[in-house]
Amino acid sequence: MRRGRGASSGRLRARGTRERVTALCLALPHTRHEDRGDHAIYRVRGKVFAYYLDNHHGDGIVSVCVKAELGENRDRARLAPLLYYLPAHIGARGWYGMRLDRGRVAWREVAAIIERSYRLAAPRGYVAKLDAVRSEERRVGKECRSRW
């Protein structure tokens, strides 16, 4: 009996996590997402900047995967292996994953790595637009909720 409840609450938690990752990604200029069963893909102008993975390829991991600067992916996985890892297929191409299934999630860190990945994939004009919004947020001291 307890297993059923635990499994159900785990699925509910994963669904809430996925929704939160989606909200963070779609808060960036001109982004789109595709749901694909055990994963979701987030794009800007056709370029992928993040993935949400839930037991993708049967690995049991719930994570957000993002692009990284040269070597950052390996450094993160080496320095904090319980939190970061190199995902199959894309880890060798400069991506890393942040686990979202290891207790309390540091959502500010998730937002920061998603935004950094977005900046690596987005056209310069979109990054400039994001910079202007972030500058205004710092000026007024709160988050701006503008429409892209």
Secondary structure, 3 states (H helix, E strand, C coil): CHHHHHHHHHHHHHHHHHHHHHHHHHCCCCEEEEECCCEEEEEECCEEEEEEEECHHHCCCEEEEEECCCCHHHHHHHHCCCCEECCCCCHHHCEEEEECCCCCCCHHHHHHHHHHHHHHHCCHHHHHHHHHHHHHHHHHCCCCCCCC
